[in-house]
């Protein structure tokens, strides 16, 4: 298990594997899917610690961090099938991926939680094209990890 989620899913939670006229396929771990682990971690931090599904949140976060720190640790950020197969060489949003991997530490008690946070801390904001999405997820991760992402 990788902890990776598909960019789009059916109402049953299965990856949406049909081609779409615009943007092609969406059954892989790609840009919009990064927010899933961030949401799982934030939900765990705010609500799930005491709930029955808290273990699932923690296990999912740990699987994701294990995948990035053990399986693909020395490779550049890529596009992945949810089973971990590398589909393309480079991610469009590597900073966003690093940010959500760190945010997963809110739910993780695994061996790689601090490593992911350190990598995030050492990652600068993105400049140039595609900086908006990367830096938004960077900001959300920084708020969440600092304890300042709050419900008002």
C-alpha positions as CSV (number, residue, x, y, z in Angstrom):
1,X,0.0,0.0,0.0
2,X,1.3,3.4,-1.0
3,X,-1.1,5.9,0.6
4,X,-1.4,7.5,-2.9
5,X,-4.9,8.5,-4.1
6,X,-6.3,9.0,-7.5
7,X,-6.9,12.5,-8.8
8,X,-10.5,11.7,-9.6
9,X,-12.7,8.9,-8.0
10,X,-16.1,7.4,-8.5
11,X,-18.8,7.8,-5.9
12,X,-17.7,4.4,-4.6
13,X,-14.2,5.7,-4.0
14,X,-12.6,3.8,-6.9
15,X,-10.1,5.6,-9.2
16,X,-11.9,7.1,-12.2
17,X,-10.1,5.3,-15.0
18,X,-12.0,6.6,-18.1
19,X,-10.3,9.0,-20.4
20,X,-11.9,12.5,-20.5
21,X,-12.0,14.8,-23.5
22,X,-10.2,17.5,-21.6
23,X,-7.0,16.6,-19.7
24,X,-7.1,12.9,-20.4
25,X,-6.8,10.4,-17.5
26,X,-7.2,11.1,-13.8
27,X,-6.7,7.7,-12.1
28,X,-3.2,8.5,-11.0
29,X,-1.5,10.4,-8.2
30,X,-1.3,13.8,-9.9
31,X,-1.7,17.5,-8.9
32,X,-5.3,17.5,-7.5
33,X,-4.7,14.3,-5.6
34,X,-2.0,15.8,-3.4
35,X,-4.7,17.6,-1.4
36,X,-6.2,14.3,-0.3
37,X,-3.4,13.4,2.2
38,X,-3.3,17.0,3.4
39,X,-7.0,16.8,4.1
40,X,-6.7,13.4,5.8
41,X,-3.9,14.8,8.0
42,X,-5.8,17.9,8.9
43,X,-8.9,16.0,9.7
44,X,-6.9,13.7,11.9
45,X,-5.3,16.7,13.7
46,X,-8.7,18.4,14.3
47,X,-11.1,15.6,14.8
48,X,-10.0,12.0,14.2
49,X,-7.6,11.2,17.0
50,X,-10.4,10.0,19.2
51,X,-12.6,8.5,16.4
52,X,-12.5,5.0,15.1
53,X,-11.1,6.0,11.7
54,X,-8.2,7.8,13.3
55,X,-6.1,4.6,12.8
56,X,-6.9,4.6,9.1
57,X,-5.8,8.2,8.8
58,X,-2.5,7.5,10.6
59,X,-1.8,4.3,8.6
60,X,-2.5,6.1,5.3
61,X,-0.2,9.0,6.2
62,X,2.5,6.5,7.2
63,X,2.1,4.5,4.0
64,X,2.5,7.7,1.9
65,X,5.6,8.8,3.8
66,X,7.1,5.4,3.6
67,X,6.5,5.4,-0.2
68,X,8.3,8.7,-0.7
69,X,11.1,8.1,1.8
70,X,11.8,4.5,1.1
71,X,10.6,3.5,-2.4
72,X,11.3,6.6,-4.5
73,X,13.6,8.4,-2.1
74,X,16.4,9.4,-4.6
75,X,14.2,10.1,-7.6
76,X,12.7,13.4,-8.6
77,X,9.0,13.9,-7.9
78,X,7.0,12.2,-10.6
79,X,3.5,11.2,-11.6
80,X,2.5,7.8,-10.1
81,X,-0.2,5.2,-10.5
82,X,-1.7,4.7,-7.1
83,X,0.2,1.4,-6.8
84,X,3.4,3.4,-7.0
85,X,4.4,2.8,-10.6
86,X,6.2,5.8,-12.0
87,X,4.2,7.0,-15.0
88,X,6.1,10.1,-16.1
89,X,9.4,11.6,-15.3
90,X,8.5,14.8,-13.5
91,X,5.6,16.2,-11.5
92,X,4.2,19.6,-12.4
93,X,4.1,20.6,-8.7
94,X,7.0,19.1,-6.8
95,X,6.9,21.8,-4.1
96,X,3.2,21.0,-3.5
97,X,4.1,17.3,-3.2
98,X,6.8,18.0,-0.7
99,X,4.5,20.2,1.3
100,X,1.7,17.6,1.6
101,X,4.2,14.9,2.4
102,X,5.2,17.0,5.4
103,X,1.6,17.8,6.3
104,X,0.9,14.1,6.5
105,X,3.1,14.2,9.6
106,X,0.1,15.6,11.5
107,X,-1.3,12.1,11.4
108,X,1.9,10.0,11.2
109,X,3.8,8.4,14.0
110,X,6.0,6.7,11.5
111,X,9.8,6.7,11.0
112,X,9.7,9.3,8.2
113,X,7.5,12.0,9.7
114,X,10.4,14.3,10.8
115,X,12.3,13.6,7.6
116,X,9.3,14.9,5.5
117,X,9.0,18.0,7.7
118,X,12.7,18.7,7.4
119,X,12.6,18.3,3.6
120,X,9.7,20.7,3.5
121,X,11.4,23.2,5.8
122,X,14.4,23.2,3.5
123,X,12.3,23.6,0.4
124,X,11.9,27.2,-0.8
125,X,8.7,28.7,-2.2
126,X,8.4,28.1,-5.9
127,X,9.1,30.9,-8.4
128,X,7.9,31.4,-12.0
129,X,5.3,29.4,-13.8
130,X,3.0,27.1,-11.8
131,X,4.0,28.8,-8.5
132,X,0.4,29.5,-7.5
133,X,-0.7,25.9,-6.8
134,X,2.6,24.9,-5.3
135,X,2.8,27.8,-3.0
136,X,-0.8,27.6,-1.9
137,X,-0.2,24.0,-0.7
138,X,3.0,25.2,0.8
139,X,1.1,27.9,2.8
140,X,-1.6,25.4,3.9
141,X,1.1,22.9,5.1
142,X,3.0,25.6,7.0
143,X,-0.2,26.8,8.7
144,X,-1.2,23.2,9.6
145,X,2.2,22.2,10.8
146,X,2.6,25.3,12.9
147,X,-0.8,24.8,14.6
148,X,-2.1,28.0,13.1
149,X,-4.6,26.5,10.5
150,X,-7.8,27.0,12.5
151,X,-11.5,26.7,12.2
152,X,-13.3,30.0,12.6
